[in-house]
Amino acid sequence: MAYAKSFSARYADEKTILDQLNKIFPMSTGVAIIYQRGRFICSTPRELTREESSAIKAAIKANHYDDDGL
């Protein structure tokens, strides 16, 4: 069974989200993300914990401050 979680983010945040999911689910084939209407919908092998979701949101926010002119 796959679980879905969505994150409000820009299209440029895809790599950040994918990197974070790969840290949580290393070498997992059950991870997929799609961008739809300003949100990334992430399919994962299990439900993300509150801490994992918070870490992804923090990485997205940090990425916004790191961008050089994006």
C-alpha positions in Angstrom: 0.0 0.0 0.0 1.3 3.5 -0.9 0.7 6.5 1.2 0.4 10.1 -0.1 1.5 13.3 1.4 1.5 16.7 -0.2 3.8 19.7 0.3 3.2 23.2 -0.9 6.3 24.2 -2.9 7.7 25.6 -6.1 8.5 23.5 -9.1 12.2 24.2 -8.4 11.9 22.4 -5.0 11.5 19.0 -6.6 15.1 18.0 -6.0 15.0 19.1 -2.4 12.0 17.0 -1.7 13.3 14.0 -3.5 16.7 14.3 -1.6 14.8 14.3 1.7 12.6 11.4 0.7 15.7 9.4 -0.4 17.2 10.0 3.1 14.1 8.6 4.7 13.7 5.8 2.2 17.1 4.8 0.9 17.1 2.6 -2.1 13.3 2.4 -2.1 11.4 1.9 -5.3 8.1 3.0 -3.6 8.8 6.7 -3.7 7.3 8.9 -6.4 6.5 12.6 -6.6 4.3 14.6 -9.0 3.8 18.4 -9.2 0.2 19.6 -9.5 -1.1 23.1 -8.9 1.7 24.4 -6.7 1.9 21.2 -4.6 4.1 18.1 -4.7 2.2 15.0 -4.1 4.5 12.3 -2.7 3.8 8.6 -2.8 5.7 6.7 -0.1 5.9 3.1 1.1 4.7 4.1 4.6 3.1 7.2 6.2 5.6 9.9 7.0 6.0 10.7 10.7 5.3 14.3 11.9 9.1 14.7 12.3 9.8 13.6 8.8 7.2 15.9 7.3 8.6 18.8 9.4 12.1 18.0 8.1 10.9 18.1 4.5 9.1 21.4 5.1 12.2 22.9 6.7 14.4 21.8 3.8 11.9 23.4 1.4 12.0 26.7 3.4 15.8 26.6 3.6 16.0 26.0 -0.2 14.0 29.2 -0.7 16.7 31.2 1.1 19.5 29.5 -0.6 18.3 30.2 -4.2 20.5 32.6 -6.1 18.0 34.6 -8.1 15.4 31.9 -8.6 
